[in-house]
Amino acid sequence: MTADPIIIVGAISKSFPGGIQALRKVSLSIERSDVVCVIGPSGSGKSTLLRCLNGLENPEEGTITVDGIPLNNMIKNRLEIRKEVGMVFQSFNLFPHMTVEKNISLAQKRVRKRDDAEIKATTEELLSKVGII
């Protein structure tokens, strides 16, 4: 079986003002369908790594490729990656004026441009997985 990485990170580094180096030459490869946990103490760079993978932070050096698409300064590439990569922030919130079902449906409609029947089926499947319906 050949390796088929979905994410390749090549020696990325990221610093912040005040000399804080959050990431120093971090490299990793994640295969399709792998489940990966990023653990470590507070301030060790976990969130910075995830923010770099989603294009919310730019590493000063190194490369990131997601599903064969280089995460670089080309807006087209960033938009393509963001269609497929999601991130739940530490202090996440649903839109309070919407039901859970509508929160789940929103990105499917706006980003994926799915029709109502497909949205309903996917939403019900996801809610069922977590025991809500």
C-alpha positions, 0 to 999 in steps of 0.5 A: 500500500502506498502512502497517500497523505492528505496533509503535508507540513514541511518545516514550518516556523511561526513567531509572534512579537516579543520573540515568542516562537510558537512553531520551530521547523515543524514537519508532519504528514497525515494520511487520508482517513487518519484521526490525529490528536494534537496534545501538549501543554498550554503555549506549546503551539497546538492552536498555532499549528491548526491555524496555519493548517487552515490558513488563518496564520501564515508561517514565516517559513516552510510549506503546507500542502492540503490534498495536493493544493499548496497553502500559499498566498494564492487566494484561489488555493486558500478558498479551495482548501477552506471548502474542505477544512473546518476548524472548531475554535476553543471558544466555539459558539453556535449562532444563538438565533438558529437551531442546531439543525440550521447551524449545521445546514448553513455551510452546506448551503452557502459553501457547498451549494447543496440542495435542500434534500441533500442538506436535510439528509446530511444534517440528520445523519450528523445529528444521529451520530451524536445522538441528538435525533 
